[in-house]
Amino acid sequence: MKERVLITGASGFVGYHLIEAALNAGLEVHGAIRRSSDVSHLSGLDVQFVYPDYSDAAKLQKDLEEGQYNYIIHAAGVTRAKNEAEYNKINAGYTDMLAQAASAAKIPLSKFVFISSLAAMGPTFYEDTQPITELSEARPVTNYGKSKLLAERYLAERKELPLVVLRPTAVYGPREKDIYIMFKTLKSGLEPYIGTKGQWLSFIYAKDLANVAIRSLAIPGDHIAYNISDGNIYARYELANLTKKILGKKTLKFHVPLGVVKALSGILELTASKGKTPVLNNEKLAELTAENWNCSIEKLKKDMGYVPAYDLKKGLEETLQWYQSNNWL
């Protein structure tokens, strides 16, 4: 009989790759989604859908007991919200509700994996030579990062939970929609940057992240956190340079003053439709202009024998080919 995993946020970008990795590992997959979610891209995958109510711990407990899950991978959350309260409600409050239900439920739960974010730790300064480690002081610079850190702190209080926290840096790959905007811009022949300061960036390919999540289901020990990247650090122009080379494009490179972009993001937020958050907003701006996202993966290598299958060049080649084959580019 197959072991059963519940993957929340199953209809999302990361959720898709988690489902693929779980199926490849021979697990029976249940995907937690909203009833309004578009799951057309999951139609070819052997996944059963469930519709949890994260605001009701008692009902969640009942749902979990009906599912009898061996594992839970919690990837549901929001990356764009109107305010700090909304981020905290969904990213932290709903996570706590699920953890509460998982702790109380009579199920054979071996691991609860929380997909957090390196944003919970926050960036360092450009001149810093030491990478962000799991023991670094957390200094998130966005409400998104703060909500993920709050979720981690809620989970830490549930000592009975067989917890693993994963903190991926910027995740890219097929079906991703934010970095994808830059790919479209580069293909159009434009290469814009915010300000002129140097930056150090890190990335993780979605398939590598998903494989780490599945491998973490079997590691011994509980209440462990791991930062995740491909193990490299990239200067601010490297993503564009590799993309242009792969696409065979030449671009017009230009730098927009930070003050101008701040003013634009403010206008976009003020004029956004009710309930909508624009792609360019003050939250995103703080993340995009952060100086240094270099993180260490030594703990992950030691505990799981982690060897990233993709560096940025290899990941971009596969990603851009997928975008082109599926008429995204």
PyMOL commands that set and color helices and strands:
alter all, ss='L'
color gray80, all
select helices_A, chain A and resi 13-24+40-42+57-67+84-104+118-120+143-156+179-187+206-218+238-247+258-271+282-288+298-304+312-325
alter helices_A, ss='H'
color red, helices_A
select strands_A, chain A and resi 4-8+28-32+47-50+71-74+111-115+163-168+170-172+190-194+200-201+203-205+224-228+234-235+252-256
alter strands_A, ss='S'
color yellow, strands_A
deselect
rebuild
show_as cartoon
